[in-house]
Amino acid sequence: MSTNTVIAIDGYSSCGKSTLAKALARKLHFIYIDSGAMYRAVTLYFLREKINLHDHAAVEQALKNIHLNFNSRDYQSHITLNDEEVSEEIRQMPVSDNVSAVAAIREVRHEMVRQQQRMGRSKNIVMDGRDIGTTVFPDAQLKIFMTADPNVRAERRYKELVIKDPNITLEDVFENIAHRDYQDTTREESPLVRAKDAIILDNTNLSPDEQLQFALDKLSALLEP
Ligand code: DC
């Protein structure tokens, strides 16, 4: 019988899922896996190679040529795409603007879910994304569904992005988030929905420490004999 613990964190874009997931992983000495980074790296490859998203054969062939790896030093998620470190580039707007369309492709999702399930087999992990508690790990011990006011989310993400790209505007970021929310919740293939047994965490007015404590309290309550 498997005795590993899986914590699944799902929710809307730019809700602070990765901040909480990393803090939990650090505190519990679990492995952190950023599933969104995988969809982003696939998107980067598709953009570079100009893959037609409607051409199923081209998508399948491209997926065979993509090798993703995480290097989880310091509980940050460093991802490589065919041995190239792409952690910075996958956060830029060209990828952000296209990732939801790529993440809606059935073949892409099947391959990512397969890889994610393999990573979580027999290890203690925290994974964040959109379908972790519903599709990837429906038996996860703790499932958290995160949400926050869209204006607060846009401001938080804007502050991060403007450091690297001074031309970016708050409106651009807000629109991107609204667009991704729409695409993520309305796509046919495993849309973003709260798993029935997921605990809702609205962090509009919560500090990172308060969120961490909330999750730790829920986990200990669930794991109590
Ligand atoms: O978490 P993120 O913003 O880095 O995710 C990037 C995109 O990938 C997001 O728009 C939706 C998609 N995604 C997904 O469909 N399923 C996941 N498990 C993780 C991310």
Residues whose N, C-alpha, C, O or C-beta is under 5 A from the ligand:
A	BS01	DC	S13 S35 G36 A37 Y39 V99 S100 A103 D128 G129 R130 D131 R180 D184
